[in-house]
Amino acid sequence: MMNNESPQLENGHFRIANELFEAMILKIPCRMPGPLLIFLAVMRETYGFNRKSAEISTDRFRKLTGILKRQNIHRAIKEAVKSNLIKVIGNDYKRHSTYSIQKNYSKWCPVIGNDDVIGNDDGR
C-alpha cells in the first residue's frame, strides 16, 4: 500500500552508489528540465548522505547539475519549489539555504513543460 504523504524506507527502497547517481544526473544523454536536475541534486545531498535536509551552495548545485549560469540555477530552484518538488528551509543566518525533498508526492505539480527545459549549459 502506498502512502504518498510519508513514504518510508521500510516499505521498500533501492540502493545506488553516489558516484553512479551523480553520473546519471550529469551524463544522461537527454535534456532534463532544470527543476528536475535540482530535485535530483537535493536528493543526492540529502538521502545520499542519510539526511533529511542539507545546506547546499550554488557552486555545489553547479557541480551536481552541470547548470553553469547562476541565474539558471536560481530559476530552476524557484521552479522546483513552485512545483513542490523541494522545500527551502530558512537559512538561520547560515551562508547557504537548506533544502529538503517534498516527500508528499501528491503535492508535486506538473507545471514543468518542455518549454521550461533549462538543461545543462553545454547544450544537453
C-alpha positions, 0 to 999 in steps of 0.5 A: 500500500502506498502512502504518498504523504510519508513514504518510508524506507521500510516499505521498500527502497533501492540502493545506488552508489553516489558516484553512479547517481551523480553520473546519471544526473550529469551524463544522461544523454537527454535534456532534463528540465532544470527543476528536475536536475535540482530535485535530483541534486537535493536528493543526492545531498540529502538521502545520499548522505542519510539526511533529511535536509542539507545546506547546499551552495550554488557552486555545489548545485553547479557541480551536481547539475552541470547548470553553469549560469547562476541565474539558471540555477536560481530559476530552476530552484524557484521552479522546483519549489513552485512545483513542490518538488523541494522545500527551502528551509530558512537559512538561520543566518547560515551562508547557504539555504537548506533544502529538503525533498517534498516527500508528499508526492501528491503535492508535486505539480506538473507545471514543468513543460518542455518549454521550461527545459533549462538543461545543462549549459553545454547544450544537453 
